[in-house]
Amino acid sequence: AQSVTQLDSHVSVSEGTPVLLRCNYSSSYSPSLFWYVQHPNKGLQLLLKYTSAATLVKGINGFEAEFKKSETSFHLTKPSAHMSDAAEYFCVVNRGKLTFGTGTRLTIIP
Amino acid sequence: NAGVTQTPKFQVLKTGQSMTLQCAQDMNHNSMYWYRQDPGMGLRLIYYSASEGTTDKGEVPNGYNVSRLNKREFSLRLESAAPSQTSVYFCASTDRVNYGYTFGSGTRLTVV
């Protein structure tokens, strides 16, 4: 069975500093992995996806994630946080259907 | 820019009442899904339909039924609402799971 674990339920960073949202997955093979973002009272938007091509995946709004098989990780990063990045972020694995992590709420401090 | 459309956006029900949440997509996707979102639990799959004419249970199906009316529409029915079904419900669709899902904007349901 595949699942994802988001290691932090809440992350706070200052505007202009780097963002790191951590996700570990469990799988016996290389899965398809995604990051989705949900802004307050909004639906879910696909940020980026990994489907066994390049291990460094670039997404929208300056986010990227690196698939590391040796560490079973798919952490989401951004070099410089913006106020508009404040949202909830979900790490997601494809198990035939998409299975969601419990989410990380990102707060940006002005 | 339609994509996935959910109705209604908000609903308040009394315990024991029934209602149907509607979902329609205009992207000609084969697969459709219903999720519920609760604080600290992410999104959990209620039911899905891999293709027109088929439906299957997900992780949390109890208390719900679904109908895949045609390729475009996938409805979720609560026959006798309970306070534990207070949640935000999302419909999603895809043509290939590896591409990710397109989500609707959600229905916020409160059962009192």
Interface residues (C-beta under 8 A of the other chain):
Chain A: S9 S32 F34 Y36 K42 G43 L44 Q45 L46 K49 T51 F90 N94 G96 K97 L98 T99 F100 G101 T102 G103
Chain B: Y33 Y35 G40 M41 G42 L43 R44 L45 Y48 G58 F90 A92 V97 N98 Y99 G100 Y101 F103 G104 S105 G106
